Amino acid sequence: MGLAQYPILALTGPRQSGKTTLLREYFSDYIYVSLENPDIRKFAKNNPNQFLAQYNNKVILDEVQQAPQLFSYLQTKVDNDKIMGQYILSGSHNFQLMERITQSLAGRVALFELLPFDIKELQAANLLPTYWRELAVKGFYPAIYDRNLDSAVFYKNYVKTYIERDVAMVTNIQDKRRFQNFLGLCAARHGQLLNLNNLANECGISQPTAKSWLSILESSYLVFLLPPYFQNFSKRIVKTSKLYFYDTGLVCYLLGIRSVSDLTDYNLQGSLFENMVVADMVKQNEHKQLLHEYWFWRDSAGKEVDLLIKNGTKYTIFEVKSTATISDRLFANLDYFERLTRGNVKSKNLIYGGDHGQDRQDYTVYSWNDVV
């Protein structure tokens, strides 16, 4: 995990993604120190040199952003000691943590993200629901499975904690109700092209404020933007990013969906499935350090490739459809993109809502629970 190449490893990710559990269980040979403890935090703030002299090797500093004074001293400490894997840093307020790292520890840190469970992790733990709709509504946060929590109750508390504590600590948002409304409006636009002006107008805020608030949601790993691929192949193309959530359970909660029986809208099912699949591939990319870069492609006529990876001069492309029935029309956009690239496509893939994959002559078909 980079411990042999860097003096510091930093583990980031959303609140409740299991960072502390991972660190305490898989790095048991490290001393665990939480700066949430007020006595330890006071020690670190008032006597950083003495603190680091006491905790000088193979130490986990959790919630380290609580003592920002430490970062400059950490820089000097690791530069002098030259010990690889000397410290592991983690924290819930990722925007604060990353700001301190980029200011003081650039080049000394290996960065890793722990996102909510991906489908393969749930599968390996025998926790994966039988149907994708059940999974989409339930969500992917470890606590839901570990403590068998009702997902709606979990997300209610999660949103309240996030807005009341996390957001309040890093930004001066006076109108918390309006910020929560902004979060809900983002949920209503999951899987869609991002239109900041429209989002700002509907929320009753300025465009710069909407941009700032969206940045907060990105920094706290609630949402991410999938960029468009700009190669136009002599066609007019869309150059606006698409908005996705890392966790569809949060989307469902914000949209008032409490059970699978509430998922009656076919279009909503389609966008939710797309969000779940795209987010899962992004999560696996981080968890497995695959180092892929993902885009989507769409032209002005609405022809679209949901997910695209470029391998040298070749493309790996994906169509994502919630249907459980495979028909030839599902491959039309993949074939269209291949023609535009003059056959410069490495593989054409369909991810669908059914239970069985297929290896066809020109395509690979993946079940929703079998995407690598």
N, C-alpha and C positions, 0 to 999 in steps of 0.2 A: 504493500500500500504506500510505497514511497518513503518508508522509514529508513531505508538503507541509503537513500540518495539526498535527503533533506534533513536539516536539524529540527524542523517543525512540520507537523502535519496538522492541517485545519479541517475539521469536519463541520460542514454547514448543512442546512436543510430546514424545513418548516418545523414549527412547534409540534410536538407529539409524534414525530416521525421515528422515534426510537434511538436517537443519538446517544443519550446517556446509557441506556440499556446495552447498546452495542459496545460502547467504550468500556463499560465495567465488566462485561462478560468476555470480550475477546482480547482485551488488553489487561488481563488480571495481574501481569507482572509490573504494571505501572501503578504508581501512587495516584489515587483519585482525589482531587481537591476541587470542591465546588465553591465558587465565589458568590453563590447565593447565600451562603452562611455569613451573617453580618460580622462575626468576629474575624473570620479569615479575610473577608473583604477589607475590613479596616486595617488589618496587618499588611495586606498587599498594597493598599493605597498609601499608608503612612510610612512604610519601611520597605520599598520595593527591592532594594539591594539585599536586605536581610531575608526577605521572603524568598527570593530566588536562590540565596545561599542555602536556605533550609530545604527548599524543593528544587534540587539542582540537576536531577537526571531521571529520565523515565517517569515523567509526571504528566498527568492529564489535568489541564486547567479548564474546568467546565464553567460556562457563563462568564468567560474571561472578559467580555466587554464591560462587565460591572466595575472593572478596575482599569480604566484606560491608561493610567500612568504606567502600567506594567510593560506596555508594548515597546517603548523606547529602550527600557532596561533589558527586555528580552533580546532585542537586536544586538546590544553590546554583549550580552551573556553568551549567545550562541556563536557569535563571531569569534569570541575569545576561546571558548571551550572546544569548538569544532567537533562536536559529538553529533552523529547522525541519529535521528529519532529521539532527540533529547526531550522534546515536549510535544504533546498533542493538545490542540486548542479546540474548543467547541463553544457554541452559544446559541440561544434561541433568537436573539435579535440580530439576524444575519446582516442587515444593512449596517449596523454599528460595528459588528465584527469585521466585515469586509473593508469598511472604511479604514479601520485601524491597521489591518493587515497591509493594505495597499500603501498606506502612509509610512509605515515603519518597518515592515517585514518582507517587502517585495524581493523575490529571488531566493528567499530563505524558507519558503513554505510550499508544501505540496497540498493542493486543494482537492477535497473530495466532497461530494454531495450525497446525503442520505435522504431520499425522497420517500413518500409513502410506499407501501408494498407494491411490487409489480405482480403481474399475474403468475409468472413462473415461481416467485417466492411463495405465494399463496398455495400454488399447486404442490410445491415441494413439502409444505407443512400440512397438507391435506385439509386446507381451509377454504379452497376455492368453491364457491357456489356452483350449482349445476347449470344455471342459466345466466346469460350475460346481463339480462335486465335486473336480476336480483343483485348481482355484483355491482352494477352501476349505481343502484340506489343505496346499497349498503356502504359503499366506499372502501377505501384502501388503508385507512389509518390503523396502526397496530393495536391501539387500545380497544377498538371495537371488537376485535377478535380475541385479544388476550383476556379481556374482562367481560366478554359477551355482553357488550353494551348495546342498548337501543341506539341505532345510528342517529335518529332525529335528536335525541337528548344529547348525544355526544356533540353533534354539530351546533346545536343551540349554545352549549357552553363554550365550544371552540370559538365561535364568532364573537360571543360576548367577551371572552378573555382576550382575543386578538385585538378587538377594537378598544376595549377599556384599558388594557395594559400595554400590549406591544406597540400599537400605533401611537398611543398617547405618549410613550416614552421617547419616540424618535421624531415626532413632528407635531407642529402646533395646529392640530385639527380641532377647531372649536365646535363645529357642528357634527357630532358623532353620528347622529341619526342620518344626516345627509350622506356621510361617508358610507354607512351601511347600505343606504339606498343605492349609492354608486356601485358597491359590491354586487348588489342584486341585479342592477342593470347590466353589469358585465356578465353575470351568469346567464341572463336572458340572451346574450349575444355570443355564447360559447360556440366555437366552430365557425364563426362568421368573420368576414373582413372587418377589421377595426376601423371605425369611423369616429375619431375623437370629437369632432365638432358635434355630431349627432348625439354622442354620449354626454357631452358637456351640457348641451341644450336641454336634453331630457332630464338631467339631474339638477339643472338650475345653477351651474357653476361655470367658471370661465374655462376656455380651452387649455390655458397653461396649468390651471388647477387640476383639470382632468388628467393631463399628462403627468403631473406630479403624483397624483393619487395612484395612477396606473403603475408608475415606477415603484411605489411602495408595495403594491400587490405583487409585482414581479420580484422585488428584493426579498420578500417574505415567503417566496415559493408557493404562492396561491395560484398565480397565473403565469403563462409564458406566451410569447409571440412566435409564431412560425413564419419565417420570412418567405417572400415569393422568390422564385427563381427567375432571373432577369433575361436569360437568353430568349430572344423573341422569335427566332426562326421565321422572320419576315411577317410576323403577325403582331397585332396590337395585344399587349398582355397587361395583366393586373400587376401593380407594383405596391400593393398594400398588404401588410402582414395580417395573418389570421390570429384570433384570440382563442386560447385554450386554457382550461383549468387542469392542474395536476391531478385533481381528485374529483371524480364525477359525483361522489356522495355529497360533497359540499355544493355542487351545482344543483343537485336534486333538492337538497334542503332549502337553498335560497329560492328555488322556484316553487316551493310548497309541495313537492312530491315526497310523500312519506312511505309509500309502498309501491310495489310493481303494478298494482291495480290502478294507481294514479297515472301510469304511463300509457295513456290512450291515444295521444296525438302521434300520428305516424312520422311527421316531420321532426318532432322532438326526439322520437326514438332514433331516427337516423343521425341527427346531430350529436346526440348523447353517445351513441355507439362510436361515431367517428372520433369524438373527443377522448373516449376511453381508450381506443386503440392507439391513437397518436400519442397520447400521454404515456401509455404503457411502453411504447417503443422509446420514447425520450427517457423514461425512468430506467429501462434496461440498459440503454446507452450509457447512462451515468453509473449505474450499479456495477456493470461489467467492464467499464472503461473501454468501450468499443471505439470511441473517438469518431463516430459518424457525425456528419453535418446533415441536417434535414431541411428540406424546402418543400413548398408546394408549387404547382404551376397552374395558371389559369389564363385563358385568353379572353378577349372582349366578347366572344360569342358564348362564353360560359363553359367551354371545354376545359376539363380540369383533371390534373393528376393530384391525388390527395397527399401523397408523400413521395419524395424524390431524394435519392442519394446519388451523388456523382462519384464514380470510381475512375479517376483519370479522365479519359474522354468518353467513357461509357456511363449509362444511367441505369440505376435500379429503381423501378417505379412501382407504386402501390395504389390500388383502388380499394376503398374501404366502404362496405355496404352492410347494413344491419339485417338484410333479408336472410332467411335460412334456405332460400331456393336459388340455385345457380342457373343463370340463363346466359345466352350468348351476349345479350346487350350489356351485361356487366363489364365486358372486356372492351367495349367500344372506345372509351377514352384512352385506354392503354395502347390500343392499336393506332389510334389517331396520333398520339404523341410519338410513337415509334416511326410513323411515316414522316412526321415533321423533322425528326432527327436523322432521316435517311438510314434507318435501321441501326442507329447508334445506341441501342438499348441492350444492356447485359441480361436483364431478366424482368419479366412482367408478372406481377403478383396481385392476387385478389385476397383480401381478408374479409370474411363474411360472418354472419351471425349463426351459421350452422355448426354442427358438431364434428364434421369429418373433412379432412383435407384431401386434396387430389393433386397428383402430378400429371399434368397434361402436356401435350407436345410443345405448346407455345407458352404455357402459363403454369405458375404454381399457385394452388388454392390453399389458403390457410384457414383453419377454424379459428374463431376468436380466442380460444384458449391455448393455441399452439403457435404463437408468433414469437420468433427469436429475434 
